[in-house]
Amino acid sequence: MSSSSAAKDGVFTSARLHIVTLAALGVVFGDIGTSPLYALKECFSPEHGIPFTPNAVFGIISMLFWAITIVVSLKYVLFVMRADNNGEGGVLALMALSLRTAITGSRRSQILMMLGVFGACMFYGDVVITPAISVLSAVEGLEIAVPGMSRYVIPLTLIILVILFVIQRHGTSVVGRLFGPVMMLWFASLGLLGIYNIIQAPAILAAINPVYAVSFMMTHSLQAFVVLGSVVLVLTGAEALYADMGHFGIRPIRFAWLFTVMPCLMLNYFGQGANLLTHPAAIGNPFYLMVPEWMLIPMVVLATCATVIASQAVISGAFSLTSQAILLGFVPRMRVLHTSIDERGQIYVPFINWMLMVLVVAVVLAFKRSDNLAAAYGVAVTTTMVITTILAAVVMRTVWRWHTGLVTLVVTIFFAVDFSFFAANLIKIADGGWFPLLLGGSAFFLLMTWFSGRMLLRARTKDDGIPLIPFVEGLLAHPPHRVGGTAVFMTGNVETVPVSLLHNLKHNRILHERVIFLKISIWDVPFVADDKRLKLKELGGNLYLLRAAFGFKEAPDVNSVLALATHQFDMQFELMETSFFIARDTVVPSKLPGMSMWRERIFAWMHQNAAKPSDFFHIPANRVVELGTKIEI
C-alpha cells in the first residue's frame, strides 16, 4: 500500500504507521523543524529595543510555547486538518471545499475564490524565502565554528541552493529516501541539545506558565507587539501540515507532530532560553552558541542537510500547487513531468523550478543575512494563516453545519491570534515585508487575469458556437464523404460544435468513419475513480460524445482515456488509424466588453506561450492535427 492510498483508507498497522510517520518527518516538518536556527535570535534583535533581562527571556519563551500550542496544535492539527477535500489539504483544497455551498458566480463565491488564490500566491513567497533563510542561517554557523569564514557564507549558500535546483529533475527520489532518517536525527539532536541546556538552568521550564507571556506583553506593550512579528517565525511551515495531508494522511502527521516534532522543538526553544539565562552573550546566535564546541562542525553539517530538506519540501510543494492551479484553471498549461512511476504526486515543473532558482539566488544576494530575511518571511506566513482561518470558518458553518456560537468562539480565538501576528508583521513592510507582498500580488494578478480571460474566452466561444445536436442531425441527413479511421475532436464545450470539426469540413470536406467529441473536465476533488471517470453518449451515425473527468491532482492523459473507453465501452482504438483534431486559438484583444485592453494583451501573451494542448494531454505528436482560429475578446 502506498502512502497516498493509506491516507485515503485512513487505516494503518502499527509498523506501517511508523514508516509513514518517518516519511512525513522528512517532507512535512522540514520547514517548521529548522525554525530554531533563527527564530529566537530574531526575537531578541536589537532593533526591537527590548532590554535583555531574565524576565524578557521568560516572557518570549512563553510566547513561543503558546504560539506553537495554539496555532499549530489546536488550530491546524485539531481543527483545520479536519477540513479535507476527499483526503486532500492545502489552501486550494480548502477553497474548493468552501465553494461547494456557494452559488457559482455569486459575490460570495468570487470572494472565497479570490481569498484562496491569494493564499496560494503568498505560498510562492514562502517558497522563495524558505530556501534562502534556512540555508543561510545554517551556513552562518560557520562564522562561529570557524572564525574568519564569514566571506564564504554567501558563496557556499548559493552553491548549495543551485545544486538543489539542478537535481530537481533527477535527484528527488534518490535524495528523498534519506529525508526521513536525516530529519529524525535532526529532531533528536534538537531535543538532546535542549535537555543538555535545560539541565544547566531548569528554572526556564516555568515559562510554560502563560502569565509570563501576558506579563511581558503588558510591561513592554509596544516592543512586545513588534516581537510578535518575530515570534511567528516558529510557525513557519505550519501550513505544510495541512497541505501534505493528502499524501501521508491525518494520523501519521498528527502522530509525528505530537510525539516527535513538537516535543523536540519545545525542548530546544526552552534549552535556548536556559542557555541565555546562564550565558547572556549567547544572544548573538542562541542556537549555535547552545551547542558544545566539539559538536559545532557536525551540527553545521546536520543543520545544512536539514535546511536543504526543508527547501526541497517547499519546492516540491510549489510544483504540486502549480499543477493543481493549472487544472483548476488559474495558471496556463505548463510542461509537467512525473518523476516516479510509483507515486503520482511526485512531479517536476521545469518553468517553476528555474524561475524559483533565479528568485532565490536574487534574494540571497539582495538580503545577504538571514536576519534581513526574517521580516519578509513573517508577512508571507501570516497572510496565509489569516486566509486559512477565514476559509475554515466558512467550512465550519456551511459544510460541517456547526452551531453559529461554536464557530464564532473557535474562529474568534484563532483569528485574534493570527491577526495579531499579521498586524505585527505589517510594520516590517519597509524592512523586507514588501517582497512577499510584491511577489504574491504579482502572482495573484497573473492568476486572476488568466482565470478571467479563460472565462471570457469560453463565453465568446459559446456565444459564437453552433449547437452540437442540431448540427449533427443536419450533418447525418446530408453526410459528406466518409473515410476510414477514427477522428477525436477535443472540445471545451459539449453544447457547441468544435471549431476544429468546422475547419476540417470546410477545408477537407470529409468525415471519418467514427467521430468522437472528447471533453476533458477537472473536478474539484483530488482524484476520480475509474468507474466514474467516463461518460459516453451516442449521437447516431457512429458519432459519440465522450466526457472524461480528472481530479485536480491527476494528470489528464488522452491515452489512458482511450484505454479505459476500450475496457468500459468495448471501443477499439488503433492508434495509427486515429487522428486527434485540436483548435489552436489565437486570442485577439479588442474593445468588446470584458477586461481592459492592457489585461487582454497580457492574457493573449500568456495564452500564446502556454503549453500546447497536445503536450499537456499527452497526445501522440504524430497523430495530432492542429487547426488555427482567431477569437476576439
Secondary structure as UniProt FT lines:
FT   HELIX           3..9
FT   HELIX           14..27
FT   HELIX           30..33
FT   HELIX           35..37
FT   HELIX           39..43
FT   HELIX           46..48
FT   HELIX           54..67
FT   HELIX           68..79
FT   HELIX           80..82
FT   TURN            86..87
FT   HELIX           91..98
FT   HELIX           99..101
FT   TURN            104..105
FT   HELIX           107..139
FT   TURN            140..141
FT   HELIX           142..145
FT   TURN            147..148
FT   HELIX           150..152
FT   HELIX           153..166
FT   HELIX           168..200
FT   HELIX           202..208
FT   HELIX           210..219
FT   HELIX           221..231
FT   HELIX           232..235
FT   TURN            236..237
FT   HELIX           238..243
FT   HELIX           245..248
FT   HELIX           250..256
FT   HELIX           257..261
FT   HELIX           262..278
FT   HELIX           280..284
FT   TURN            286..287
FT   HELIX           288..290
FT   HELIX           293..295
FT   HELIX           296..327
FT   TURN            328..329
FT   STRAND          337..338
FT   TURN            344..345
FT   STRAND          347..348
FT   HELIX           350..367
FT   HELIX           370..394
FT   HELIX           395..399
FT   HELIX           404..426
FT   TURN            427..428
FT   HELIX           429..431
FT   TURN            432..433
FT   HELIX           434..464
FT   HELIX           468..477
FT   STRAND          481..490
FT   TURN            494..495
FT   HELIX           499..507
FT   STRAND          510..522
FT   HELIX           530..533
FT   STRAND          534..540
FT   TURN            541..542
FT   STRAND          543..550
FT   TURN            552..553
FT   HELIX           558..569
FT   HELIX           575..577
FT   STRAND          578..588
FT   HELIX           597..609
FT   HELIX           613..616
FT   TURN            617..618
FT   HELIX           621..623
FT   STRAND          624..632
//
